[in-house]
Structure formats: structure tokens, C-alpha cells
Amino acid sequence: MSALLTRAGGVGVALALALAGASCSSGETGEADRGPEAPQILSPERVEGGDGEEPPGVQLVEDSERLEGRVLNDPSGLSVGECFNEYIVYFNEPTPQELTTVVDCAAPHFAEVYHSATHPAEEGFPGVDALRAWSEQQCYGQFEGFVGAEYEVSKLEIGFRAPAADDWNDPRVARRDVMCYVYAQRGEKVLGTVRGSGF
């Protein structure tokens, strides 16, 4: 289960398509000397995109050769500090497949994982609404410390991936962790880690 925080009317939630570094120099030299380490937000015109119908940052591709990065069999395996891309791939079949790839944060990417928290409930699934509210609180609380700007004035958005009831209740999985990630607005891509960027 993946979700996004939105700014409309305060911090709310809009469910999104289920699908996330080392810190960079802030650049104390001149603009011309700032290398690829300086984080940037790339406008949609500078990155390949679909027809605007897919969720922000999700790329629509027709074959696996256009995937960038290491494909994850289980997207919940993303770790804090990793950057990732999201794809919808058709593989010449009518039903698309959703794929997540881990990429170097120095390359253009959809999102960066900045926090992970384990829900304190030891037994039954707390329910979608309760888990969503708890996840929101955790991710929002860690945002400013990571990015270096308040969420309300930031150029970035918050997303999180929380366990589904099946994974929570399955004793073989017993997933309790919520993963928080940041991504750029309006389908833009990010180049470099946004840790301490002030974005």
C-alpha cells in the first residue's frame, strides 16, 4: 500500500498507485563549478514522460530495455538512503506490470527514501485509516530534519509505503515497517540527494 501526502487543506492523504543516498555537497563554489553532486529538480520538459495520465513520476514504458536501475522483486525492500524510479511496463501484454528500480541518487530519479518506522502494534492489523494516520505522522515528523525545509513551503512532496493487511497478518511476512520517501511535484525528477537541500 502506497500513499501520498498533499497540501490541500493542510496535510491530507491521496492514495496513489501502489508502487521510493549519500548526502551531497551544498555547493560553496560558484554556479559554474557546481558538479553533479548539487541537487537539482528537473522540469518535466527535460525528462521522458507519458501522457500525463499516470501518477506523478511514474513512467510508462513498453519494454524492459527502457528501465533504468536494478529491478526490485519486492518494492518494500527499499532502504533509507536509496533513490528509485517507478514504471508501468506492458511487455507486449494487455495487463501492465508495475516495477520499481533502485538507481544511483546522482542519476535522475522519482523519489528518495528518507525514513523507516516500525508500527508499535504487536498483533492484529490496525486498519487502513489508523495505519495511514500513523504513517502520515511519522513521515511528516521526519521531513524537515531530512530536507532542511518545512513541508508546507517545500518544493517536495511526501509519499509513504505501508504494509497491506495480508502482509501484516501473514506470519511468514509479519510486515510492520512504513517507508517514507520524498519526490518532486508535478511529475518532475530529482538529480542528487535532497538531504539538507532546503528544497
Secondary structure, DSSP 8 states (H G I E B T S, - for coil): -EEEEE-TTSSEEEE-------------S-GGG--TTS-EEE-GGGS---SS-S-TTEEEESSGGG--SEE-SSGGG--TT-EEEEEEE-TTSSS-EEEEEEE-TTS-BSEEEEEEEE----SS---HHHHHHHHHHHHHHHHHHHHSS-GGG-SEEEEEE---HHHHH-TTT---EEEEEEEEGGG-EEES--TT---
